[in-house]
């Protein structure tokens, strides 16, 4: 019998039987499937399509075309089946089963999906030109399909910090923003030009889960402008409707002790509580005691008044001193009960070191401190003393700090003291006073 090509419209009667939808779970994708018309093809090279709606939770109108060869009817052709649905999408999967047709689907991204289909004894009624004028063919066939839809531009999203117009922001801030639907990655820009445009570079921050980035090395007392954009293959979406945010960094001042004004003073006798001898020229300072149980105290002098704006609001103060060595062995900082720091707004007497600096009253004392030695440096948080940091030219424009241990001596006849570098040492080793501030 000669085989005839027969069109579906003229020759096929499609009988849709009862439908049963069911759900199954799998690992979630980052974003829900896009609400749109999806199109694709089968493993036999024919078209298929379906629709996703309700925020990626429902499918409908699943159509699939396939070919057949009805040898018993002497015919071949194509047919298309439509399952109107709707059905649910759960765990990024959807499926349908009837007695003669079934399919499964899995969303592999927000805009891509694949699955399987199967016909089981699906009746096709074919018209023939001789009695009985109809021929019945029962299709059994299985295959796979894949489909996609154009990915929308990334969804609207917002920045969260530093807040717009923030002041006193760290020189090493973290930029933070919310997630954007359908974003493949994020890019950020930070510059110092207020023109709602990126005058440096859009820097990548790959991954849809990376919604923050740490920034380092910003300049002090500088206003920065920043923006983030979400990017995918379709386009880019600016945060906050393309509104750039700004913030101003904190001021940062690093001062080194003035060598001509600092030095050590040794108590005149074990219990005198008065200075006896001093040294302002040495490259090291001393803390501890000598063989006669006399206590060493040392003075640091910082020219804060000339460097700080009069209206500066101080937020943090850090003192750093570098260890040079130990006489008498052990750890004098631990042996003598920790460091005490006496802070004086102005001078303990004169700008230059005086023997009486040993006993002159401070504005306030802090400690004991027992800091770890990091990279050869001791670091002290003196933020509590910010009220005593001199910002003015009066009082010689100085802030002086006296270093001593909590215990005046260790009650033995051996010298035991810690040496730290003074303001007469090479610049890289001199004591540092680091002040963070902002100007209203």
C-alpha positions, 0 to 999 in steps of 0.5 A: 500500500502506498504511504500518504502524508496526512495533515493533522487538521484534516485527518486527526481527531485528538481526544483529551482524556482526564487529567491529573496534575501532581507535584514533586520537589527538587533543589530550588533555583535562585529565582522563580521561573519567569512569568511568560510564554515559553517556547522550545523543541523536542528531541524529534525536532518539533515545536513545543510551548507552555505558559508560566504565570502567578509568579512562577507557580503555575503552568498552563497550555502545554502544547507539543507536536510530534510525528508518527508513521501509521503503517497499518493505515498506510499514512504518516504525519504530525499531530499536536496535543494541547493540555490546557491545565492549569497546574502547579509548579513546586520546587521548580518542577511541574508534571502531568499524567493521563492514561495516554499522555504524560510529561515532566518539566524541570526549571534549570534557571529562571529562563530555561527548562527541560523535561520528558514526554510520553505517549502510550497507546494514544489513539489517532483516527485517520481518514482513508478514501475507502471503506470503512473510511477511517483507520485507527493508529495507537501512538506509543512514543517518548522523548525529551524537550527543552524550552526557554524564554527571554530573561527580563532585565534585573528587578528593581532593588535598593542600596542599604548602607552606608546610608545616603548622606552618611558622615563619619564613615570608616576609611574601609567601609562595606557597601551593602545592597538588597537582592535583585530578581534575575540578576546574574551578578552585581557591579559597583562604582565609587568615585568623588564626582557628584554627577550621577555617573561612574567616573572610575570603573564599574567593578564586578562583584560576581554572584547573585548572593554577593550583596556586599563588598568591602572597600579599602584605602579611602581618603580621609574627610572626603565625600564619595558617591556610589552606585550598584547595578544588577546585571544579566544577559538582557541588561542592567538595572541601577539601584534606587532608580539610578539615584546615587548615594553619597557618604563622607569619610571620617578624618584620620590623623596620625601624629608621631611623638616629638623627639625634642619633647619626649623622654624618660624620667627616673624616680629620685628614690624608691619611695620619693614619688618624685622625678630625679634624673631624665633623658630627652635625647635617647632613642628609647623610653623606659618603663619599669624599675632600676636596680635601686627599685626606682620607677621609670616613667616616660613622656610622649608629646604630640602636636595635636592642636596644629593638626586637628580642626578646631571644630573636629568631633573626635570619635576614636583615639589609638596610641601605638608604641613599638618595643625595642627590648627588655632589660632584666628578662621576662615580660615587664608589662605583665610583671608590673601589672600592665600599662597605665596611661596618664593623659594631659591636655596641654603639657605636664609642665613645659613643652620640653621634658622636665624632671617634675613631669614624673609626678605632675598630675594628669587630667585623667589616667587610664588602665591598666592595659595588657595589650598583645604585642602585634608585629612589635607594636603595643596598641592602646584604645584611648577613645575614652580620653578624647575630651583631653585631646587638645584641638586648639593652639592654646596649652602649647597646642600639645597633648602629652601622655605619660607611660608607666606601669601599674606597680612602681617596682618589682621589689628586687635589686635587679633592673627590669624595664621595657624599652620602647622607641621614642620620638628620636628614633627613626620615623617608622618606629616612633610612637603614634597617636592615631585620631579619627574625627569628623567635622560637622 
